[in-house]
């Protein structure tokens, strides 16, 4: 065994997600490679288990009988049973099992049908073009604050038909609520997350009351569709309605911001791939898939075992929390040829950035559309953009991206 192999094995064996370093949070990929090569199923000191292989994640996502998305047992000690964060994360779509998951997903899927998305596209293009126009008069810009982060907030605001003048707090609420999902949580993060849920709930109660009084067009207004349901037995309770409106913001905000920001950074850092995309703009769709694979906006998922299982030769008890390392699975050499290579033409591309199975991301088509339009139109407008020194990592383990990307546009 070579010295390098031995070092990698030790890195993998000693890996503790709860004590991950700042270096790992900013650049986890060498550690992912070590885990894949040496211990793709790794028990943690707290009894949870890290799972890294693509085939294992794919199996877990598809098996909702042995692997549950319900997080009441896990979130109770972290957030406090009955707390605002506990109520939110145990009621929203992503952390629920049937029948709640089935009812909510049916409504959201109908609201994001192809015809509805087609009607959203002109508004998305107008939003992107307006942001590009605003940046055109500046020499130096922040590709996150001035561009990437502004797109999903406006699109989600449009989905829920939130008045433009009321959208200001949305991003901060989302960042605070999602920040409380980090594997290692500070008291300050917890407090910010709890307060954000309280404030967002208060706002939504008022917005929902206004929308009940004056319903919107169910073809484009997701809030009206959620209020009305899709049948007499498919209406949501008031708390289910509120918490899943919060979920829509959270699910579509930071992940899409990271998709666009990570994409611009990757294209800047790989000029040969940017040149291919400029030569053939039709490659933008496959480029978005490769960005999702190489720098997955969501790096971690979780499931809880409902019975004793064996994965990769490791015996796992019922009630065990599984950390699904999406970022590692998307670099698995069993599935991806030359997994470290960023290739905007890669096909097939069976990445798991949107998870899989019954819980596959309900907004994946919208996210792809946002990425395709944002990146394609940005490159068309500013093909020679330059990212300047001073990138600021997002500082999140679960959600991988940048807080700031200073750039010069031409």
N, C-alpha and C positions, 0 to 999 in steps of 0.2 A: 504494500500500500504506500503510495507516495505521500510526502509531507503535506502537500496541498489537499489531498483527499482526506487525510487524517484530520487536518484543521477544519475542513468543511463538516466532517462527521461530528466533531466536538461542538461546533456552532449549532448544528441541528439538535443534538442530544440535550444541549443546555438551554434551548430556546424556551422562554417563558413569556407568553403573550401578555400577561398582566404586568410584567416588568420590562416591556420593550423599551429600548433606548430611543432617544431622539433621532439617532442615525438610522435606526431601523424604520421609524415612522416616515422619514424623508426618502429613504431608498431601501425598501425591503427586499429587493429582487435577488440579491446574492444569498440571502437567508432562505428565500423560497427555493432557490436552486438546491441548496444544501438539504433542506427538508425533503424535497422530491427525490433526491438521490439516495438519501440514507434513512430517514424515518418519516415517510409520508403520513403515517398515523402515529401521533405522539401524545401520550398522556401528560397532562399538565399537573403541577403541584396541587391545584385546587380540586382535582378530580375530573375536570373537563378534558376534552380530547380535541386536538388539532387535526384536521383532515385536509390533505393537500392534492391528492391525485384527481385528475379530471374524471376518470371512470367512477371513483367513489362519490364525488359530488353529484354527478349525473344520476347515479343510482339513488342517492338520498333524496334528491329533488323529486324524483318520480314516485317514491314510496312514501305516501302520506299516512300509511297505517303504522309503520314502525318509527317514523320520524315526524314529530309534531312541530308546527310553527307556533303553537300557543306558548306564551312566555310568562304566564301568571306566576308559576313557581320560581322562575329565575328573576323576574323583575320585582317581586315583592320585597325581598331583602335589600335590593339596590335602591329602589325609588320610594318604598313605603307603601303598603297596601292602602288603596284608596286615595293616594296622592294624585295631583294633576298628571304627572308623567306616567304613573302606573295606569290610570284610567285611559289615557290616550293610547299608550303603546299596547294595551291589551284589548282595545276595541277596534283599532284600525286594521285595514285589510292585511297588511304584511305579517302581522303577528297574531293571526287568528286561523282557526280551523273551521271546517263546515260545522253548523249551517251558516254562521255569520259570514265566513269568507265567500261562500257560494252566492249568497244574496247580494252582497256588496259588489263582488266582481261582475256579476251579471249586469248590474246597473251601469258600472263604469265601462264595461266592454261595449255595451250598446251606445254609450255616449261617445266612445272613441272609435266608432265604426269607420270604415274607409270613406263613406260619403261625408261624414262629419269632419274628418281630417282634411279632406279635399277643400271643404269650405273654410278651414282654418288657414290653409297655406298662403293665400294672398295677404292676410294680416301678418303672418310670420315674416314674409318677404318684406313687407312695408316696415315692420319693426327693425329688421336687420339693416335695411337700407338707410333708415333714419339714423341709427347708431353710427353707421359708416360715414354718413354725411357730417354728423357732429364731430367725429374724430378727424375728418379730412382737414379741418382748419387748424389742427394741432400738430406740432412736430413730434412731441413725446406724449405717449398715452400709456394707460394701464390696461392691458388686454383682458384683465378680469373685471375690474371695476367699471371700465368704460364700455365693455362689450360683452364678454361671456356671461357675467352675472346678471346683466340687465335683460337678456333675452328670455330665460325661463320665467322670471318674475312677471314679465308682461304677458307671456303666453298663458300662464296659469291664471293671472288676473283676468284675461279674456275668457278662459274656460269657465270661471266662476262668475264672470261679469261683475267683477269688483270695480267700482268707480275709480278712475285713474288717480284722483286726488286722495284716495284712501289706501294706496298700495305701498306707501312709504315704509311701514313697519314690517312688511311681509318677510323680507330677507333676514332681518335680525331675529325674528321669531323662529324662522326655519333653522338658522344656524345654531341657535341656543337649544332647540328641541333635539336636533340631530347630534349636537355635541354631547348630550347626555347618554348617547349610546356607545361611547368609547369604552373599550375593555377596561381601562383604568380611568376612574372618574374622580375629579376633585370636588371638594365641597362647593367651590364657586361655580363650577360647571353645573352641578346638580341644582343649585339655587337658581341660576339663570334659566335652566330648562323648565323648572317648575313654574316660575313666574311667566315665562313665555307662553306656556299652555294656558294659564289663567287669563292672560291678556287676549290671546287669540280667541279663546272660547267666548269671552265677553263681546269681542267684535263680531264674531260669527252669529251669536244669538240675535244681535241687532240686524245683521245682513239677511239672515234667514227670515226674520219677521217681515222685513221689507219685501223680500222675494215672494213670500206667501201671499202678501197683499197684492203684488204686481208680478205674476209669473212671467218668466222669459220664454224664449223660443227653445223648446226641448231639443231641437236639432243641434244647437250650438251652445246652449247654456247648461253646463253640467250641473250646476247647483239646482236649477229648476228640475232637471231630470232626477237628481238624487232625492229631492223633496217629494216628487210625485211617484217615484219608483217605476217599475215596468209592468206592474199588474197589481190587482187588489191585495194580494198577499205578499207583495215585495217591497213594502214601504219600510223605511228605516225609522227606528226610534229617534227622538231628538238628540240623545247623546251619541248614538251611532252616526247620525248625520253630521254633527259637529266634528267629531273626531276624524271622520273620513274626509271631510273638507281639509282639515289640518294635514292629513296624510297626503292628499293630492299635492299640496304645496311642498311638503317635505320630500316626497318621492321624486318630484320633477324638478326641484330647484337646484340643490347642490350637485346632484349627479349630472345634470345637463350642463351646469356651469363647468364642472370638471371635464366633461367630455370635450367641450369646445376649447377650454384652456389647455388641457393636455394635448389636444390635437394640434393647436397652433405651436406649442412648444416642440412637439415631436417633428413637425414639418420644418420648423426652423433648424432643429438640430440634425436633420437628415436632408440636406439640400438636394441630394439626388432623388429622393422620393417626392419632395416638393416639385422638382422639375418635371417628373413624370406626371404629376397631377395637373400642373399647368399646361403641359403638352396635350393631355387628354382629360378634360374636366369631367368626363363621364365616369372616371375612376373614383369620384368623390364618395360614391356609395360603398365601394369596397374599402376605401381609405377609412371611412367611419368605423367599419367593422374591425379593422386592424388597430385603430386607436383604442377601441373598446377592449380588445384583447391585450395589447401591450401595456396600457395604462388604464386598467379598469377603474372607472370612477368609484365603484363600490368594491372594496377589496375583501370584505368579510361578510359572511352570512352566518346564521345559526339555526340549529334544529335541536330538539330534545328527543332522546330515545324513549319510546313508550314500552319497550320490552328489551330483554337482553339480546344483543346482536354481536356479531363478529365482523370487523372490518380490517382488512390487511393483516390478518393474524392476531389482532388485538381484541380481547374479550371486553365488551363494554356493557355495563349494567343499565337496566332501565332507569330513566330519570336523569341520564347524563347529558350535560350540555355539550354540543358539538360545535366547534368553530370551523366553519367551512371557508377555506382560504381560496377565494375566487381568483385572486391575483396569481397564486401559485398554479392552480389548475389551468389557467390560461397560458402557462409556459411549459406545460407538461410535454416532454419530448415523445411520449407515447402517442400523442395526438397531433402535435404540430411539428412539422419539419423545420429545422433551424429556428427554434422558438425564440431565440434572442434577437433575431433579425426583424426589423421593422420593414414590412413589405406591403405597400398600398394596393398591390394586385393579388394578395394572398387569397387563394380559393382551393379547397373549401376552408372555411374558418368557423369551426364549431366552438367558439368561445362561450363562456358561461357568464358574461357580464350582466345579462338579464336574468340570471338564475335559470330555472327550468321547471318542467312538470307543471302541475296545476297552479303553482305560485309564480310562474314566469311573469316578468314585469308587465302589468296591464298597459303601461304607457310606452312600450318599446317602440311601436311604430311612430308615435309622436316624437320620441327622443331621437330616433334616427332621422326624421324629417328635420328637426331643429339642427342637428349636427350637420347634415348634408347642406342645408341652405346657409347656415352661418359660416361654415368653413369655405364652401364654394364661392359665395359672394365676397367674402373677405379677401380670398386669394385673387379673385378677379379684379378687385379694387386696389389692393396693396400687395402685389406679388413680391416686392423686394423688402418687405418688412424685416426689421431686425430687433430681436429681443436683446435688451441691454443688461449689463451686470446688475445684480440686485434682486434676482427672483426671490420671492418669499413663499416657502412651502406652506401648504394649508395647515400643517400641524395635526392632521387627523390620521388615525390608523385605519379606521373603517372606510372613510371617504378620502380618496387620494386625489390631490390636485394642488392648485396654487392659490394663495391668498392675494398675490400680486405678481403681475408679469409686466414690468416696465419695458416699453418698446418704442422704437422709432419707425414711423410709417412714411412711405414715399409715394 
